[in-house]
């Protein structure tokens, strides 16, 4: 990408590479922070449900939701 007898093309390519590297680093760090916050949010939600119900936390909500979904599925498809 460098032009003959000039340094301008090479300088521009080097600067673009540095900016792209920094940009990719920032994106990766932001994704990692989002994942960490999502994990923390699910753990806090699980703790809150556990404190409110005294049961298995999110697992009890998942089981209840599964049974509700099966009931709706059976009702809509005519099964008893």
N, C-alpha and C positions, 0 to 999 in steps of 0.2 A: 504494500500500500504506500510505501515511501516513493516520492517522486525523485527522479535523478537530479543530482546537483543541488538539491535543496533539503533543508531540514524541516521545513514547515509541515510537510505531510507526515513525517515521522513523529513530530511533536504532537500533532493533532491526534494521531492514532494512539500514542501513549497516553494522552490525557483522557481520551474516550475509554480506553481499557481500564484506567484507574477509576473513572467515574462508574463504569459498569460493575467493577469489582466491589466498590463501596455500596452501590445500590443493591447488588445481590446479597451482600452481607447484612444490610439493614432489613431486607425482606426476610431472610432466613431467621434473623433474631426476632422479628415481629411475629413470625409464624410460631416460633418456639414459645414466645411469651403468651400467645393466644392459647396454645395447647396447655401450657401450665395453668393458666387461669381457668380453662374449661375443666381440667382435672380438679382443681381446688373447688370450683363451683359445684361439681357433682359430689365431691366428698362432703361439702357443707350441706348440700341438699339431703344427702343420705343421713347425715347426723341429725338434721332437723326432723326428718320423718321418723327416725329411730326414737328421738326424744318425745315426739308427739304420740306415737303409737306404741312404743315399747316392743315393737316387733322387729323384723329383719330389715327395716329401712326401705330402700328402693326395691329390694327383692319382693317385699310384700305388695308394693304398689304395682310392680310388674305382673305378679301373679293375679292380682285382682283385675288388672286391665286385660290380661289374657282371657280370663273367664268371661269378662264383659264382651270382649270381641267375639268369642266363640258363641255366646248367646245371641248377639246381633247377627252373626253369620248364619246360625241355625234358623233364626226367625225370618231372615230375608230369603233363604233358600228352601223354606217349607219343611225343614227337618224338625223333629221333636225330640 
